[in-house]
Amino acid sequence: MSARLVLLGPPGAGKGTQAARLATRLGVEAISTGDIFRTNIKGGTELGKIAQGYSDKGELVPDEVTNAMVRDKLTSKLADEGSSIGFILDGYPRNVAQVTELDVILKELDVVLDGAVELTADADVVADRLLKRAQIEGRVDDTEDVIRHRLDVYTQQTAPIAAVYAERKALVRVDGLGEIDEVTERLLDALATTLG
């Protein structure tokens, strides 16, 4: 089953882990905006230099730079693999404006999105999970206040994306809490039902 999906969910819900696992099981590529940023910055591309400038100042990379990086990635993927490409977008779109831009990019590439999957998770459980990860990985900046702020930002900016896809009848919600294998199986079951 080839799939073209957007993966949504709050920080700490396990998106990166599940994107990688789903990509392997579905035989598609997990495309993370974080990876795209790192590749462009490390490669010294024009977009990478622009993104680095914002990162160095501790600012968010503007939508137009992120959109351009995603467009480049999907265009090169299409050139390599043809119109049957499958992918899971992890970390994009992050706001409703980026949903609109993704629609434009996919239309230009003559590719149709199969849908969006939202990993749901209780905010308190996710906050605890992120605090534990911060302690294990020595992330001193990841305090409870910072984590709660990131969750608030997600709720304000990213959660409305789910509403857009739900309105299009293209959203599947899956409980993101539990053992990693359980969540993967839940996701695959939900996608099999939805994508047939």
C-alpha positions as CSV (number, residue, x, y, z in Angstrom):
1,M,0.0,0.0,0.0
2,S,1.7,3.2,-1.1
3,A,0.6,6.2,0.9
4,R,1.0,10.0,0.9
5,L,0.3,11.1,4.4
6,V,0.7,14.0,6.8
7,L,1.4,12.9,10.4
8,L,0.2,15.3,13.1
9,G,0.5,15.2,16.9
10,P,1.8,17.2,19.8
11,P,5.5,17.2,20.8
12,G,6.3,14.0,22.6
13,A,3.5,12.0,21.0
14,G,6.0,9.8,19.2
15,K,5.6,11.2,15.7
16,G,9.2,10.7,14.6
17,T,9.3,7.1,15.9
18,Q,6.0,6.2,14.3
19,A,6.8,8.0,11.0
20,A,9.9,5.9,10.7
21,R,8.1,2.7,11.5
22,L,5.1,3.4,9.2
23,A,7.5,4.4,6.4
24,T,9.2,1.0,6.7
25,R,6.0,-1.0,6.9
26,L,4.4,0.9,4.0
27,G,7.6,1.1,1.9
28,V,7.6,4.9,1.6
29,E,9.9,7.6,2.9
30,A,9.4,9.5,6.1
31,I,10.1,13.2,5.4
32,S,10.9,15.2,8.5
33,T,11.1,18.9,8.3
34,G,13.8,18.8,10.9
35,D,15.9,16.5,8.6
36,I,15.2,18.7,5.6
37,F,16.5,21.7,7.6
38,R,19.6,19.9,8.8
39,T,20.4,18.6,5.2
40,N,20.0,22.1,3.8
41,I,22.1,23.8,6.5
42,K,24.8,21.1,6.4
43,G,24.8,21.2,2.6
44,G,25.2,25.0,2.6
45,T,22.3,25.6,0.2
46,E,20.8,29.0,-0.2
47,L,17.7,28.0,1.8
48,G,20.0,26.4,4.4
49,K,21.9,29.6,4.9
50,I,18.7,31.6,5.3
51,A,17.3,29.0,7.8
52,Q,20.7,29.0,9.7
53,G,20.4,32.8,10.1
54,Y,17.1,32.5,11.8
55,S,18.2,29.5,13.9
56,D,21.3,31.4,15.1
57,K,19.1,34.2,16.4
58,G,16.8,31.7,18.1
59,E,13.9,32.6,15.8
60,L,11.5,30.3,14.0
61,V,12.2,29.8,10.3
62,P,9.5,31.6,8.3
63,D,6.9,29.7,6.4
64,E,8.2,30.8,3.0
65,V,11.6,29.2,3.7
66,T,10.1,26.0,5.1
67,N,7.6,25.8,2.2
68,A,10.5,26.2,-0.3
69,M,12.5,23.4,1.4
70,V,9.5,21.0,1.3
71,R,8.8,21.9,-2.3
72,D,12.4,21.2,-3.3
73,K,12.4,17.8,-1.4
74,L,9.1,16.6,-2.9
75,T,10.1,17.8,-6.4
76,S,13.4,16.0,-6.3
77,K,11.6,12.9,-4.9
78,L,9.1,13.0,-7.7
79,A,12.0,13.4,-10.2
80,D,13.7,10.3,-8.7
81,E,10.7,8.0,-8.3
82,G,8.0,9.3,-10.6
83,S,4.3,10.0,-9.9
84,S,3.8,6.9,-7.7
85,I,5.8,8.3,-4.9
86,G,4.7,7.6,-1.4
87,F,5.7,9.6,1.7
88,I,4.9,10.5,5.3
89,L,5.3,14.2,6.1
90,D,6.4,14.6,9.7
91,G,6.5,18.2,11.1
92,Y,4.8,19.8,8.0
93,P,2.4,21.4,7.7
94,R,2.7,23.2,11.1
95,N,-0.1,25.7,10.6
96,V,-3.1,26.3,8.4
97,A,-1.2,28.5,5.9
98,Q,1.2,25.7,5.3
99,V,-1.7,23.4,4.6
100,T,-2.7,25.7,1.8
101,E,0.9,25.8,0.5
102,L,1.1,22.0,0.6
103,D,-2.1,21.8,-1.5
104,V,-0.4,24.1,-4.1
105,I,2.9,22.1,-4.1
106,L,1.1,18.8,-4.5
107,K,-1.2,20.2,-7.3
108,E,1.9,21.4,-9.1
109,L,3.4,18.0,-8.8
110,D,0.2,16.2,-9.8
111,V,0.2,14.2,-6.6
112,V,-2.8,13.6,-4.3
113,L,-2.5,13.4,-0.5
114,D,-4.2,10.3,0.8
115,G,-4.9,11.9,4.2
116,A,-3.7,13.1,7.6
117,V,-3.2,11.0,10.7
118,E,-3.3,12.6,14.1
119,L,-1.6,10.9,17.0
120,T,-3.5,12.0,20.0
121,A,-2.1,12.1,23.5
122,D,-3.0,13.6,26.9
123,A,-1.1,16.8,27.5
124,D,0.0,15.8,31.1
125,V,1.3,12.4,29.9
126,V,3.2,14.0,27.0
127,A,4.7,16.7,29.3
128,D,5.9,13.9,31.7
129,R,7.3,12.0,28.8
130,L,9.2,15.1,27.5
131,L,10.5,15.9,31.0
132,K,11.9,12.4,31.4
133,R,13.5,12.6,27.9
134,A,15.0,15.9,28.8
135,Q,16.6,14.4,32.0
136,I,17.9,11.4,30.1
137,E,19.3,13.4,27.2
138,G,20.6,16.3,29.4
139,R,18.4,18.9,27.8
140,V,18.5,21.5,30.5
141,D,16.5,24.0,28.4
142,D,13.5,21.6,28.4
143,T,11.9,22.7,31.6
144,E,8.3,22.1,32.4
145,D,7.4,25.7,31.5
146,V,9.1,25.4,28.1
147,I,7.4,22.0,27.4
148,R,4.0,23.4,28.4
149,H,4.6,26.4,26.1
150,R,5.4,24.1,23.2
151,L,2.2,22.2,23.8
152,D,0.3,25.4,23.9
153,V,1.8,26.5,20.6
154,Y,0.9,23.2,19.1
155,T,-2.7,23.6,20.3
156,Q,-2.9,27.1,18.9
157,Q,-1.1,26.7,15.6
158,T,-1.0,23.0,14.6
159,A,-4.1,21.5,16.0
160,P,-6.4,23.6,13.7
161,I,-4.7,21.7,10.8
162,A,-6.6,18.6,12.1
163,A,-9.8,20.5,11.8
164,V,-9.0,21.3,8.1
165,Y,-8.4,17.7,7.2
166,A,-11.4,16.5,9.3
167,E,-13.6,18.9,7.3
168,R,-12.2,17.3,4.1
169,K,-13.0,13.9,5.5
170,A,-9.3,13.1,5.3
171,L,-8.4,12.8,8.9
172,V,-7.8,9.7,11.0
173,R,-7.2,10.0,14.8
174,V,-5.2,7.4,16.6
175,D,-4.4,7.1,20.3
176,G,-0.6,7.7,20.5
177,L,-0.2,6.4,24.0
178,G,0.9,2.9,24.8
179,E,3.7,0.6,23.8
180,I,5.4,1.6,20.5
181,D,4.4,-1.6,18.8
182,E,0.8,-1.2,19.9
183,V,0.6,2.3,18.5
184,T,2.2,1.2,15.2
185,E,-0.4,-1.6,14.8
186,R,-3.2,0.9,15.7
187,L,-1.9,3.2,13.0
188,L,-1.7,0.5,10.4
189,D,-5.2,-0.8,11.2
190,A,-6.6,2.7,10.9
191,L,-4.9,3.3,7.6
192,A,-5.9,0.0,6.2
193,T,-9.6,0.9,7.0
194,T,-9.2,4.4,5.6
195,L,-7.0,3.8,2.5
196,G,-8.3,0.3,1.8
